[in-house]
Amino acid sequence: MFVQFCNKKARATETKFQGVRNLLELSDSANAAAITKSVLDELSECGLSVDKLVGLWFIFIFIFTRFT
């Protein structure tokens, strides 16, 4: 997960890598509710306020590996 935010001191938008989670370990489905909960939990656990959160944007990349 990447977080993009406005850095008022630098007067710039910054993007930082926040973490990775396996949604299927946390929920039965990787649906919108599970994704939203996971993002909000991750931000809260890092001490980041979600009071001014204005949106979530998702890009899904599925990687399939075949073991032979």
C-alpha positions in Angstrom: 0.0 0.0 0.0 1.2 3.5 -0.9 0.0 6.6 0.9 -0.1 9.9 -1.0 -0.4 13.1 1.1 0.2 16.8 1.1 3.3 17.9 3.0 2.5 21.4 4.1 6.1 22.2 5.2 7.6 21.1 1.9 4.6 22.5 -0.1 4.5 19.3 -2.1 2.6 16.1 -2.6 4.5 13.0 -1.3 4.0 9.3 -1.9 5.3 6.8 0.7 5.2 3.0 0.8 3.2 2.0 3.8 2.9 -1.8 3.8 1.6 -5.0 2.4 -1.3 -7.1 3.7 -2.8 -10.4 2.6 -6.6 -9.6 2.7 -7.6 -13.3 2.6 -5.8 -13.8 5.9 -8.0 -11.1 7.4 -11.3 -11.8 5.6 -13.2 -14.4 3.6 -13.2 -12.1 0.6 -11.1 -9.3 -0.9 -14.2 -7.1 -1.3 -14.5 -3.4 -0.9 -15.4 -3.6 2.8 -12.4 -5.8 3.6 -10.0 -3.5 1.6 -11.4 -0.4 3.2 -11.1 -1.9 6.7 -7.5 -3.1 6.0 -6.4 0.4 4.8 -8.0 2.2 7.8 -6.5 -0.3 10.2 -3.0 0.0 8.7 -3.2 3.8 8.9 -4.4 3.7 12.5 -1.8 1.2 13.5 0.9 3.6 12.1 -0.6 6.5 14.1 -1.8 8.3 11.0 -5.1 10.2 11.4 -7.9 9.3 9.0 -9.9 12.4 9.8 -8.9 14.2 6.6 -8.8 11.1 4.4 -10.6 12.1 1.1 -10.5 8.9 -0.9 -9.1 5.5 -1.6 -7.7 4.4 -5.0 -6.9 0.8 -5.8 -4.9 -0.9 -8.4 -5.2 -4.7 -8.3 -2.3 -6.8 -9.6 -2.7 -10.5 -9.5 0.4 -12.6 -9.8 -0.1 -16.3 -10.4 2.8 -18.7 -10.0 2.6 -22.2 -11.2 4.7 -24.7 -9.3 5.8 -27.8 -11.2 
